[in-house]
């Protein structure tokens, strides 16, 4: 039985071509080797597990190859390459500065620098975690690092460049390694899985890549852990169970509940997450990240900022179409405030629950603004809704008719179409989620009337706005169990435009689509209650004010000084500074 080798070692890159996610950097090193423009000192810096030490070894092996290929890669056949592959090369020296950080360790290294290479052209000294060297060790290295022998090359590697002395940085060529993207990590994991005969779903590998946070070594270690548990088949459900990762489906469902204004569903989702053992603080930060991902998915130009698989990216795009940008901004602000308050709150669960309630109530703000509009009894023109882009026509006076009158009162002309209210002739149908419902016959007996009978007469009883609101409230008894619809019936009330049209304004397209599912039944019940078959319902989406912006501290100060010039005097006398 052969010894097991972990994937991070087994699939460690051996050529510049096989290094993942550092194409620009590796190409620069290859060009330096091809043109023989080699520096005497390099500093490789970047996050853990992105290939710093690996590239240093490949670089050292390549410049010492006796018979390089046409592409200036190591041949793996000469004596120098064979010695390197068998880990017995005397040309390459590695020092772990984390455990060898004293002045004596550096002096011992400097003594080795005096010895020229026996095979190959260069002696390469790789110092890993160089930021761990003591102040004295750095000082001992300075002179040799600045003027080494012609055959000596130093490669320093660190994850914390800011801890390296500026005098050391000035003597090195600095190469910044970047985090490996989720897409690159998934592709490499798919290659490793294929080599190992493992069938892993893309969603499961996406969880691994997200968990690794840009480090390939971490990703391969997590992959080995999943293989140990799952065997040769790795599913998404198994991945989130083994790695204790919260399913992103919770976040998608929570956004849907918030858009529908359903507080009960939101609180039950939080409880389900806590019952599974997840920390509420991690849930808050994870949901805030989800809202950010939904926001960047709304625009084609910013969707590239979403690091995930194609299947999950499609899911984000679908939800982004149902969310208004203004709602997302407000939701992010609510969750960010909750994150700050969570750290000092004594009742942490209540803090999160209050944030979720605020999210569910965000959809009510535009509707409350629309409902502030009052009828002024004018016969022409429209009113502008304060704080909204929607326009509402004034209510017509209800038609009063006595029993002795033979002729019905003349109908007022419909209002002229505006940008917020299209003309009646061009209003969309139910299929387009616009005006809901068509007039139905007065009764089933009229539908079954014989062909030679008099034509059926549609009901057209006059009614007032108060009667319309009473009929609207009475709808709730007919839709018990439809929680989302009941929430919208409670939050929104219709506005009477004219005798044949009423309107409600919802907060987002998702609510408009949800309401359309029950639109025909709703209108049938209202027509029966009002004895009017000509009434139709128009469902609009509230427009948000896009002119508002977030002010910087300097802009706020200028506005305050404009209102009170003495504030500038106070700032000067007290030597105050803007944050």
Number of C-alpha atoms within 10 A of each C-alpha: 3 4 5 7 9 12 19 18 11 10 15 14 17 17 17 21 13 14 17 18 22 20 12 9 15 22 13 12 16 19 14 13 16 15 9 10 10 14 14 20 22 20 24 24 24 18 18 19 21 23 26 24 21 17 22 23 22 19 22 24 29 24 22 24 24 19 17 17 12 9 9 16 21 25 17 20 14 14 16 24 22 16 17 20 14 8 10 11 18 15 23 19 17 15 18 15 23 15 11 17 21 18 18 13 16 21 14 10 16 16 9 13 20 13 13 16 18 12 16 18 16 20 27 27 23 24 23 21 23 27 22 20 24 16 14 13 19 22 16 18 17 13 12 14 19 15 12 16 16 11 16 23 22 22 27 27 25 23 19 15 19 11 12 18 13 10 12 18 15 10 18 19 15 17 17 16 20 17 18 21 18 26 17 15 25 24 15 20 23 18 13 17 21 12 10 12 12 17 15 22 14 21 21 20 29 24 23 27 29 17 16 21 18 22 22 28 19 19 26 24 16 23 25 17 15 23 18 10 13 16 13 14 15 22 16 17 12 15 27 17 12 13 14 12 14 18 15 15 9 17 20 17 14 24 24 20 21 22 25 25 27 23 20 14 19 23 18 13 17 21 14 13 17 14 10 10 10 15 13 19 16 12 19 20 15 16 20 21 15 17 22 16 21 26 26 19 24 20 13 9 9 12 17 12 10 17 16 23 18 13 10 16 17 13 14 23 19 14 17 20 17 18 20 19 17 15 18 19 13 14 23 20 14 18 23 16 12 23 20 10 14 19 10 9 13 10 9 15 17 12 16 23 19 14 20 26 17 18 27 24 17 19 21 17 13 22 19 14 15 25 15 10 17 13 14 10 10 12 14 13 10 16 15 13 16 12 12 15 16 22 17 22 24 22 20 22 15 12 15 9 13 7 5 6 8 8 7 10 11 7 11 12 11 16 19 13 14 13 9 14 17 13 14 13 7 8 15 15 13 16 9 11 20 17 22 26 21 16 16 17 14 18 13 9 10 15 12 9 12 10 7 6 8 9 11 14 11 16 19 16 14 16 15 16 19 10 13 20 15 14 17 20 14 14 18 17 9 12 14 10 10 11 15 17 21 17 15 19 18 11 15 18 21 19 24 24 19 21 25 16 17 19 20 19 23 25 25 21 19 18 22 22 16 15 20 20 14 15 20 18 16 20 22 18 16 23 23 15 16 19 17 22 22 17 23 21 23 23 22 20 18 23 18 18 12 9 5 7 7 7 10 9 10 11 11 12 15 14 12 14 14 12 10 11 12 11 15 15 12 11 12 10 9 8 8 10 7 7 6
